[in-house]
Amino acid sequence: MTEGIEHVILEHLKAIRIDTGDIKRSLNTLTMRVSSLETSIAGLRRNIADIHADNAILHKRIDEIDRRVDRIEHRPELT
């Protein structure tokens, strides 16, 4: 009688061990995927920051050109 119970318990423990291994593998996979996503998002944030910085530089240069053109247009000897 106890041998039958022990056998059933061992079978359940083996099944639990297999399930636990599957869960660990799934968790490792998910961890790697989340890490990859975080790295990708960090790269996108850097790209966005670079674009904003480039736009600020372009706006500054355009403003400078506008000021120079205005100065040229308002010179009395050119009108």
C-alpha positions in Angstrom: 0.0 0.0 0.0 2.7 2.5 1.0 4.7 1.6 -2.1 1.8 2.6 -4.3 1.5 5.9 -2.5 5.3 6.5 -2.7 5.2 5.8 -6.4 2.3 8.3 -7.0 4.1 10.9 -4.9 7.4 10.4 -6.9 5.5 10.7 -10.2 3.9 14.0 -9.0 7.3 15.3 -7.9 8.8 14.4 -11.3 5.9 16.2 -13.0 6.4 19.2 -10.7 10.2 19.2 -11.5 9.5 19.1 -15.2 7.0 22.0 -14.9 9.4 24.0 -12.8 12.1 23.5 -15.4 9.7 24.7 -18.1 8.8 27.8 -16.1 12.5 28.6 -15.5 13.2 28.4 -19.3 10.2 30.5 -20.0 11.2 33.1 -17.4 14.8 33.2 -18.8 13.4 33.7 -22.3 11.1 36.5 -21.2 13.9 38.1 -19.2 16.1 38.2 -22.3 13.3 39.6 -24.4 12.5 42.3 -21.9 16.2 43.2 -21.7 16.3 43.4 -25.5 13.3 45.7 -25.5 14.9 47.9 -22.9 18.0 48.2 -25.0 16.0 49.1 -28.1 13.9 51.7 -26.2 17.1 53.3 -24.8 18.5 53.5 -28.4 15.3 55.1 -29.6 15.4 57.6 -26.8 19.0 58.5 -27.8 17.9 58.9 -31.4 15.0 61.1 -30.4 17.3 63.2 -28.2 19.8 63.5 -31.1 17.0 64.6 -33.5 15.9 67.3 -31.0 19.4 68.5 -30.6 19.9 68.6 -34.4 16.6 70.5 -34.8 17.7 73.0 -32.2 20.9 73.6 -34.0 19.1 73.9 -37.4 16.6 76.4 -35.9 19.5 78.4 -34.4 21.3 78.5 -37.8 18.1 79.5 -39.6 17.4 82.3 -37.1 21.0 83.5 -37.7 20.4 83.5 -41.4 17.1 85.4 -41.0 18.9 88.1 -38.9 21.6 88.4 -41.5 19.1 88.7 -44.4 17.1 91.2 -42.4 20.2 93.3 -41.9 21.1 93.1 -45.5 17.6 94.1 -46.6 17.5 97.1 -44.3 20.8 98.6 -45.4 19.9 102.0 -46.9 22.5 101.8 -49.7 20.8 98.6 -51.0 17.3 99.9 -51.2 
